[in-house]
Amino acid sequence: MNVVSRIRFPRTPETSSLYMKCNEGASLNLHTEHAEVSLTRNGVLSLNTYFNSFYEKFYAKYTELYSLYYLLKLEGDFQVSLYREQYGTENRELIHIQSFENCQPLEPVKIVLPDSWRTEDAGRVYLEIKCLSEHGSFTGGFIATEQPKLREVSLGIVTCTFKKEIYVKNTVSAIFKDDFLRDKNFKVFVVDNGRTLKKDDFDDQRVQLIPNRNVGGSGGFTRGLLEALEEDVHTHFLFMDDDIELESESIYRLFPLYEYANQDFAIAGSMLDLYKKHILYEAGAVYAKELNNDGDYRYHPLKVTPLKYKLNLENPQMTNLLLSEDSPDYGGFWFFSFSKRTIKAIGLPMPFFIKVDDLEFGLRIKEHFGNVIVPFPGIAVWHEPFYAKHIVWATYYEIRNRLIAHSIRGTLGYIEAVKLLTKELLYKLLVFDYNSAEMIINGVEDYLQGPRFIKCNAPEVLHSKILEISKKHKSQTIQFNPQVNKQLPKELSIGKLKKLIGILTLNGHFLPNLLVSADGVLLWVRPDYVDPWYKSFPRKQVVIFREADNCLCENQMNRAAGIGILIRWLQLIIKSSTRWSSVSLEWKNAFNHFTSPEFWREYLRLNEQT
């Protein structure tokens, strides 16, 4: 018997709706040594949930599995119903029902999954367990097969961290507390970019702690990957961020998927919102596309659009939307697995420090193998959502690395790049966000230096420099958790002439003091609404309240800074007009070198250590 997936209990009450649903005759008890559901007569336990559904459509498409059955640990008398739901329908289909008497936990009951799960009718199936006796209990279950494995799988799990010791310890602990995972063939490589962990922080021999330079996420993941490749035993690898909350079942489910796989594919684990734990924030993403108001994609070279964005997984109809397969360009490195064959074919990640490393790596997989990045439903981690992060210096890496990624593929010309970047920069100046504007300019300047820039700048030294520049303008302050009157902003009506004057004067930068009010104005930014910049015209202070991460950015007008940045930008785009094509070609030609083991060993200074 080989277990394909397990029925999981939630670790905390706040996540219970993603695992189990109980009516008034059933209660979930998580406070005993072994979690259980206690039931009275007519009590019902429903597994119509995100983690405990079986997404048969995906297993039928990507594996050679054909014979599956449930085993359930029950005590008492029960009626067990098996339901199927499909994409685009609101009705559920009863595909099997069976009654059991005098069930005992040591003798699990068996429910065979009907053969229809491998047909075009396949969708999402789940169990409902109804108690027929005065009292009963459910203590566990899983889906299994008698089929022998097609191959043995050894998983190299790589996580890298920079001074997030508590997170990474919790992640590693969750892996080794899982009894089922103990029998699997894997090893954990913890790459410590901050050098703040000790060997005795991990007491299992299957954890290797690797002290490393601060070479960012891309350098940390690649360092761990190189160590894992040298062992020459791992068939697959998993990149996993340190600052996540892990459901260890997500790792367990990788094994049967690869053991019975009918093709080679990468798995993009979904990102669940760490603060709203029932919200699916992203299940893969597409690059250079954005959604318009009609729900269609349009081309935008500097945009990333998450797939299955903000689905409420407490709603079963939202869960059914996961049955509609997208074609993601990449999956985030918070949880991304791939085969050794993939590395041999496409090389190692790019030395991007942070940002766009996972995107560029995913694009290569898709370009080489086709549509083989699969966001399997039910494989996910909780991660801090992007709306909750206000990091000025990250803009530098976003701009620089996206330009490099486009150069490798020859997909962004000079004129188009200048138009898009000028629009981004002007918006920052219009709201007096000079530090972010500096990051855009520095990102473009360093990109224009070509590949020698990567070779000649130590990443940790460069990062320190970028941090300093991101705080250069003291006319800006950020306050977290402020006291703000949280009333919804009103729609603003303003004439076209006033907007035009605002743009031509750079929101007052070119106006005399007597025409600019000293009063500030509040701009409201929500995930679904952004106050327009011209609401602040003409004033000397813009206060931006970012509702998502509850921070208040106070930006004071600084004419010298704003005009100086604008002049510097104009000089840069004129200068770059003659170099753009040649620089793009330089990045493209350097790509194979940057993704080679030889480069990375030198970049990480591993040859010096040897």
Sequence and secondary structure as in RCSB ss.txt:
>XXXX:A:sequence
MNVVSRIRFPRTPETSSLYMKCNEGASLNLHTEHAEVSLTRNGVLSLNTYFNSFYEKFYAKYTELYSLYYLLKLE
GDFQVSLYREQYGTENRELIHIQSFENCQPLEPVKIVLPDSWRTEDAGRVYLEIKCLSEHGSFTGGFIATEQPKL
REVSLGIVTCTFKKEIYVKNTVSAIFKDDFLRDKNFKVFVVDNGRTLKKDDFDDQRVQLIPNRNVGGSGGFTRGL
LEALEEDVHTHFLFMDDDIELESESIYRLFPLYEYANQDFAIAGSMLDLYKKHILYEAGAVYAKELNNDGDYRYH
PLKVTPLKYKLNLENPQMTNLLLSEDSPDYGGFWFFSFSKRTIKAIGLPMPFFIKVDDLEFGLRIKEHFGNVIVP
FPGIAVWHEPFYAKHIVWATYYEIRNRLIAHSIRGTLGYIEAVKLLTKELLYKLLVFDYNSAEMIINGVEDYLQG
PRFIKCNAPEVLHSKILEISKKHKSQTIQFNPQVNKQLPKELSIGKLKKLIGILTLNGHFLPNLLVSADGVLLWV
RPDYVDPWYKSFPRKQVVIFREADNCLCENQMNRAAGIGILIRWLQLIIKSSTRWSSVSLEWKNAFNHFTSPEFW
REYLRLNEQT
>XXXX:A:secstr
 EEEEE    SSGGGGGGT EE TTEEEE SSSS EEEEETT EEE  STTTSB HHHHHHHB     EEEEEEE
EEEEEEEEEE TT    EEEEEEEEEEEBTTB EEEE  GGGGSTT  EEEEEEEE SSEEEEEEEEEEE S  S
S  EEEEEEEESS HHHHHHHHHHHHT HHHHTSEEEEEEEETT    GGG   TTEEEEE    HHHHHHHHHH
HHHHHHT  SEEEE  SSEEE THHHHHHHHHHHTBSS  EEE EEEESSSTTEEEESSEEEEEEE TTS EEEE
EEEEEESSTTEETTSHHHHHGGGS    SB  TTSEEEEHHHHHHH S    SSSSHHHHHHHHHHHHHSS EE 
 TT EEEE  GGG   TTHHHHHHHHHHHHHHHHT   HHHHHHHHHHHHHHHHHTT HHHHHHHHHHHHHHHT 
THHHHHS HHHHHHHHHHHTT  TTEEEEES              HHHHHHHHHTTTTTTS GGGSEEEEEEEEE
ETTEE  GGGGTTEEEEEEEETTTTEEEEEE  HHHHHHHHHHHHHHHHHHTTTHHHHHHHHHHHHHHHTSHHHH
HHHTTHHHH 
